[in-house]
Amino acid sequence: MYPLTIGLAIENRDLWDQTQACLADLPFRIIVEHQDTGDLSNFYDRLERMRPDVVLVDISTWKDSLDVLSGAIRTAIGDPMIIAINTSAESEAILASMRAGITEYLYPPLQESLRKALEKRSVERSRRRDGSTKGAGKAFGFFSAKGGCGATTLACHVAMELGRQNQKVLLADLDLDAGMIAFITKTKATYSILDAVNNLHRLDLHYWKALVSNGVPGVEIVSAPLALASKQQPKDDQIRHVIGFARPNYDWTIVDLGRSLSRMAMAALEEIDEACLVTTLEVPALHQSKLIIQTLLDSGYGKQRIRLILNRTPKRLDITPGELEKTLGVPIFCMIPNGYPELYEAYAEGRMLGKGSELSKQIVRLANKLASVEEEKDKTAKKKFTLFG
């Protein structure tokens, strides 16, 4: 099971004992304990520092609105599993919990119901981690081994190509240092990804539609903030919450994670199906790629979820693809040839690559391969050959 961390705010002695007895039999770790539900200010501070996966709160003596309680917890740590526990099954309390967005409402005996709720959460987090999460949309995270490898350019053009195929696509800029998606796509954005992060309590589809822009046909874009505004660093749970909310509303979600493997990128990858690591044949880039890949593997990120993209490859390689794969530890997913002159001309004219350019054709192949379209085309081609050949 995924190793959950737990935060407790329980005043009732019987509820405390039952909760502790249940958790003693499970491989989860309690990292915050609080036994005065009349004053939760210190509890909220500790939640923000420790950031547990699950928060259990005793509401048996809670007098205020449960919206206040739920909102304060989510403000502190984003989107944890919130479990309200009470001494009995009170219909009004159950309805109030549901309206407040509390995940579970439990009452004694707690042993079995609490165990099932926590195990369910553990399975969900484990599926996110190994890439087996089932959902309405699929998400790809693009990031460069080091600055200048071209991840943002590839992310923008892959999104554009998928949009051309009548797919519903989201292009999200989580590169808070550079944030070049708005420039490349010529998007004039009033809002940014930070507006979503700072308004998790009101994040619904209506609010989300007000944040995104349509700089590219078929693609909705949520930009990074202006450079001066990006000093705010979102919390891990906030990033996971935003991506987890957005991706079911699209066929494809393309996320620019910036350069290298930042803390925020690691958090985002928990909600992303495949990590597209973009590198070049420069020695520093290859060195950094090897470190990034090993870090991902050591953290439990599945090898089958890492897509190594070799960008700006020359016509003649000094090292074979097989040697590169052995050195880096993962197969090369795609090799994109050097098309810098085409790209420079397009950007100088304030546009994206034209569909007929050679570099654009290679990016189309990359988009089709990520979307598993290429294999279907091959099958169709073979059928035609069999029938008419």
SULGIQUI-V107936 format. One record per residue. N is the residue number from 0. D_CENTER is the distance of its C-alpha to the mean C-alpha in whole Angstrom. Layout:
BEGIN
n:N d_center:D_CENTER
n:N d_center:D_CENTER
END
This chain:
BEGIN
n:0 d_center:21
n:1 d_center:18
n:2 d_center:19
n:3 d_center:18
n:4 d_center:20
n:5 d_center:22
n:6 d_center:23
n:7 d_center:27
n:8 d_center:29
n:9 d_center:32
n:10 d_center:35
n:11 d_center:37
n:12 d_center:39
n:13 d_center:39
n:14 d_center:35
n:15 d_center:34
n:16 d_center:37
n:17 d_center:35
n:18 d_center:31
n:19 d_center:32
n:20 d_center:34
n:21 d_center:31
n:22 d_center:29
n:23 d_center:32
n:24 d_center:31
n:25 d_center:27
n:26 d_center:26
n:27 d_center:24
n:28 d_center:24
n:29 d_center:25
n:30 d_center:24
n:31 d_center:26
n:32 d_center:29
n:33 d_center:31
n:34 d_center:34
n:35 d_center:35
n:36 d_center:33
n:37 d_center:36
n:38 d_center:34
n:39 d_center:30
n:40 d_center:30
n:41 d_center:30
n:42 d_center:27
n:43 d_center:25
n:44 d_center:25
n:45 d_center:25
n:46 d_center:22
n:47 d_center:20
n:48 d_center:21
n:49 d_center:20
n:50 d_center:17
n:51 d_center:18
n:52 d_center:16
n:53 d_center:19
n:54 d_center:22
n:55 d_center:25
n:56 d_center:27
n:57 d_center:31
n:58 d_center:32
n:59 d_center:36
n:60 d_center:37
n:61 d_center:34
n:62 d_center:36
n:63 d_center:34
n:64 d_center:31
n:65 d_center:28
n:66 d_center:26
n:67 d_center:27
n:68 d_center:26
n:69 d_center:23
n:70 d_center:22
n:71 d_center:23
n:72 d_center:21
n:73 d_center:18
n:74 d_center:19
n:75 d_center:19
n:76 d_center:16
n:77 d_center:14
n:78 d_center:13
n:79 d_center:15
n:80 d_center:17
n:81 d_center:21
n:82 d_center:24
n:83 d_center:27
n:84 d_center:30
n:85 d_center:34
n:86 d_center:37
n:87 d_center:38
n:88 d_center:36
n:89 d_center:37
n:90 d_center:36
n:91 d_center:36
n:92 d_center:33
n:93 d_center:31
n:94 d_center:31
n:95 d_center:30
n:96 d_center:27
n:97 d_center:26
n:98 d_center:26
n:99 d_center:24
n:100 d_center:21
n:101 d_center:22
n:102 d_center:21
n:103 d_center:24
n:104 d_center:28
n:105 d_center:30
n:106 d_center:33
n:107 d_center:36
n:108 d_center:36
n:109 d_center:33
n:110 d_center:33
n:111 d_center:32
n:112 d_center:30
n:113 d_center:28
n:114 d_center:27
n:115 d_center:26
n:116 d_center:23
n:117 d_center:22
n:118 d_center:22
n:119 d_center:20
n:120 d_center:17
n:121 d_center:18
n:122 d_center:17
n:123 d_center:14
n:124 d_center:12
n:125 d_center:14
n:126 d_center:13
n:127 d_center:9
n:128 d_center:11
n:129 d_center:13
n:130 d_center:11
n:131 d_center:14
n:132 d_center:12
n:133 d_center:14
n:134 d_center:13
n:135 d_center:14
n:136 d_center:12
n:137 d_center:11
n:138 d_center:8
n:139 d_center:9
n:140 d_center:8
n:141 d_center:11
n:142 d_center:13
n:143 d_center:16
n:144 d_center:18
n:145 d_center:20
n:146 d_center:21
n:147 d_center:23
n:148 d_center:21
n:149 d_center:20
n:150 d_center:17
n:151 d_center:16
n:152 d_center:19
n:153 d_center:18
n:154 d_center:15
n:155 d_center:17
n:156 d_center:20
n:157 d_center:18
n:158 d_center:16
n:159 d_center:20
n:160 d_center:21
n:161 d_center:19
n:162 d_center:20
n:163 d_center:24
n:164 d_center:24
n:165 d_center:23
n:166 d_center:20
n:167 d_center:18
n:168 d_center:15
n:169 d_center:12
n:170 d_center:12
n:171 d_center:10
n:172 d_center:12
n:173 d_center:10
n:174 d_center:13
n:175 d_center:15
n:176 d_center:18
n:177 d_center:19
n:178 d_center:17
n:179 d_center:19
n:180 d_center:17
n:181 d_center:20
n:182 d_center:23
n:183 d_center:22
n:184 d_center:22
n:185 d_center:24
n:186 d_center:22
n:187 d_center:24
n:188 d_center:21
n:189 d_center:23
n:190 d_center:19
n:191 d_center:16
n:192 d_center:13
n:193 d_center:15
n:194 d_center:17
n:195 d_center:14
n:196 d_center:13
n:197 d_center:17
n:198 d_center:17
n:199 d_center:15
n:200 d_center:18
n:201 d_center:19
n:202 d_center:16
n:203 d_center:17
n:204 d_center:18
n:205 d_center:21
n:206 d_center:19
n:207 d_center:16
n:208 d_center:19
n:209 d_center:21
n:210 d_center:18
n:211 d_center:17
n:212 d_center:20
n:213 d_center:21
n:214 d_center:22
n:215 d_center:22
n:216 d_center:24
n:217 d_center:21
n:218 d_center:18
n:219 d_center:17
n:220 d_center:15
n:221 d_center:14
n:222 d_center:15
n:223 d_center:15
n:224 d_center:18
n:225 d_center:21
n:226 d_center:22
n:227 d_center:24
n:228 d_center:21
n:229 d_center:19
n:230 d_center:20
n:231 d_center:18
n:232 d_center:15
n:233 d_center:13
n:234 d_center:12
n:235 d_center:10
n:236 d_center:10
n:237 d_center:10
n:238 d_center:7
n:239 d_center:5
n:240 d_center:8
n:241 d_center:8
n:242 d_center:5
n:243 d_center:7
n:244 d_center:10
n:245 d_center:10
n:246 d_center:9
n:247 d_center:12
n:248 d_center:14
n:249 d_center:14
n:250 d_center:15
n:251 d_center:12
n:252 d_center:9
n:253 d_center:10
n:254 d_center:8
n:255 d_center:10
n:256 d_center:10
n:257 d_center:13
n:258 d_center:16
n:259 d_center:16
n:260 d_center:13
n:261 d_center:13
n:262 d_center:12
n:263 d_center:9
n:264 d_center:8
n:265 d_center:9
n:266 d_center:7
n:267 d_center:3
n:268 d_center:5
n:269 d_center:6
n:270 d_center:3
n:271 d_center:5
n:272 d_center:8
n:273 d_center:10
n:274 d_center:10
n:275 d_center:13
n:276 d_center:15
n:277 d_center:18
n:278 d_center:21
n:279 d_center:25
n:280 d_center:28
n:281 d_center:28
n:282 d_center:29
n:283 d_center:27
n:284 d_center:24
n:285 d_center:25
n:286 d_center:25
n:287 d_center:22
n:288 d_center:20
n:289 d_center:22
n:290 d_center:21
n:291 d_center:17
n:292 d_center:18
n:293 d_center:20
n:294 d_center:17
n:295 d_center:15
n:296 d_center:17
n:297 d_center:19
n:298 d_center:16
n:299 d_center:16
n:300 d_center:13
n:301 d_center:15
n:302 d_center:17
n:303 d_center:17
n:304 d_center:13
n:305 d_center:14
n:306 d_center:16
n:307 d_center:18
n:308 d_center:20
n:309 d_center:23
n:310 d_center:23
n:311 d_center:27
n:312 d_center:29
n:313 d_center:33
n:314 d_center:35
n:315 d_center:36
n:316 d_center:34
n:317 d_center:36
n:318 d_center:34
n:319 d_center:33
n:320 d_center:30
n:321 d_center:31
n:322 d_center:31
n:323 d_center:28
n:324 d_center:26
n:325 d_center:28
n:326 d_center:28
n:327 d_center:24
n:328 d_center:24
n:329 d_center:22
n:330 d_center:23
n:331 d_center:23
n:332 d_center:21
n:333 d_center:22
n:334 d_center:25
n:335 d_center:25
n:336 d_center:29
n:337 d_center:30
n:338 d_center:30
n:339 d_center:30
n:340 d_center:33
n:341 d_center:32
n:342 d_center:29
n:343 d_center:31
n:344 d_center:33
n:345 d_center:30
n:346 d_center:29
n:347 d_center:32
n:348 d_center:33
n:349 d_center:30
n:350 d_center:28
n:351 d_center:26
n:352 d_center:27
n:353 d_center:30
n:354 d_center:29
n:355 d_center:32
n:356 d_center:32
n:357 d_center:31
n:358 d_center:28
n:359 d_center:27
n:360 d_center:28
n:361 d_center:26
n:362 d_center:23
n:363 d_center:24
n:364 d_center:24
n:365 d_center:21
n:366 d_center:19
n:367 d_center:21
n:368 d_center:21
n:369 d_center:17
n:370 d_center:18
n:371 d_center:21
n:372 d_center:23
n:373 d_center:25
n:374 d_center:27
n:375 d_center:28
n:376 d_center:30
n:377 d_center:31
n:378 d_center:33
n:379 d_center:34
n:380 d_center:36
n:381 d_center:37
n:382 d_center:39
n:383 d_center:40
n:384 d_center:42
n:385 d_center:43
n:386 d_center:45
n:387 d_center:46
n:388 d_center:47
END
